[in-house]
Amino acid sequence: MKLKYVIWAALLTPLLVTGGCSSMLSSTSVRARSSYDTGVHQLKHYPVLRATGYAVYSKQPGPTRADKMIQAMRASKLDAYRELTEQLNGLYINSETGLNNTRQGKDTVKTQVEGFVHGARVIRQYPVGDTYTTELELDTRLIYDLYHLRGAL
């Protein structure tokens, strides 16, 4: 009879011990999930990013000078957005160098940028000689506020 109690105690003790641990673990993991840190914190000072884009309007398609100017305005704005995207997201660079009889042959470098730009505004657009220039500005505080409003932080 005493052996029966010992066997039951040996079987039930591990179940009671692991059952208590699992409830402690689950409450800890719930607490950890509720205070999840996104790594994004509000700063005291947010930098303002600036980018400048250029386009030569004599090289633009169009039958008249006015048409070429409108195309150059658009092209310079897109060039400025490209530069701003590089600042925000970085630049992908792919480089290849070919050898021909142990001499350097073809050397190519390709760059690519991809990303979203939210909240940028045009500061100035103006011609300089044969080139049209666009200046953009992006206050990074605005980006923080937009993500905060969306609940993404």
Secondary structure in CASP SS format (residue, H / E / C, confidence):
PFRMAT SS
TARGET T0000
AUTHOR 0000-0000-0000
METHOD secondary structure of the structure
MODEL  1
M C 1.00
K H 1.00
L H 1.00
K H 1.00
Y H 1.00
V H 1.00
I H 1.00
W H 1.00
A H 1.00
A H 1.00
L H 1.00
L H 1.00
T H 1.00
P H 1.00
L H 1.00
L H 1.00
V H 1.00
T H 1.00
G H 1.00
G H 1.00
C H 1.00
S H 1.00
S H 1.00
M H 1.00
L H 1.00
S H 1.00
S H 1.00
T H 1.00
S H 1.00
V H 1.00
R H 1.00
A H 1.00
R H 1.00
S H 1.00
S C 1.00
Y C 1.00
D C 1.00
T C 1.00
G C 1.00
V C 1.00
H C 1.00
Q C 1.00
L C 1.00
K C 1.00
H C 1.00
Y C 1.00
P C 1.00
V E 1.00
L E 1.00
R E 1.00
A E 1.00
T E 1.00
G E 1.00
Y E 1.00
A E 1.00
V E 1.00
Y H 1.00
S H 1.00
K H 1.00
Q C 1.00
P C 1.00
G C 1.00
P C 1.00
T C 1.00
R H 1.00
A H 1.00
D H 1.00
K H 1.00
M H 1.00
I H 1.00
Q H 1.00
A H 1.00
M H 1.00
R H 1.00
A H 1.00
S H 1.00
K H 1.00
L H 1.00
D H 1.00
A H 1.00
Y H 1.00
R H 1.00
E H 1.00
L H 1.00
T H 1.00
E H 1.00
Q H 1.00
L H 1.00
N H 1.00
G C 1.00
L C 1.00
Y E 1.00
I E 1.00
N E 1.00
S E 1.00
E E 1.00
T E 1.00
G E 1.00
L E 1.00
N E 1.00
N C 1.00
T C 1.00
R E 1.00
Q E 1.00
G E 1.00
K E 1.00
D E 1.00
T E 1.00
V E 1.00
K E 1.00
T E 1.00
Q E 1.00
V C 1.00
E C 1.00
G C 1.00
F C 1.00
V C 1.00
H C 1.00
G C 1.00
A C 1.00
R E 1.00
V E 1.00
I E 1.00
R E 1.00
Q E 1.00
Y E 1.00
P E 1.00
V E 1.00
G C 1.00
D C 1.00
T E 1.00
Y E 1.00
T E 1.00
T E 1.00
E E 1.00
L E 1.00
E E 1.00
L E 1.00
D E 1.00
T H 1.00
R H 1.00
L H 1.00
I H 1.00
Y H 1.00
D H 1.00
L H 1.00
Y H 1.00
H H 1.00
L H 1.00
R H 1.00
G C 1.00
A C 1.00
L C 1.00
END
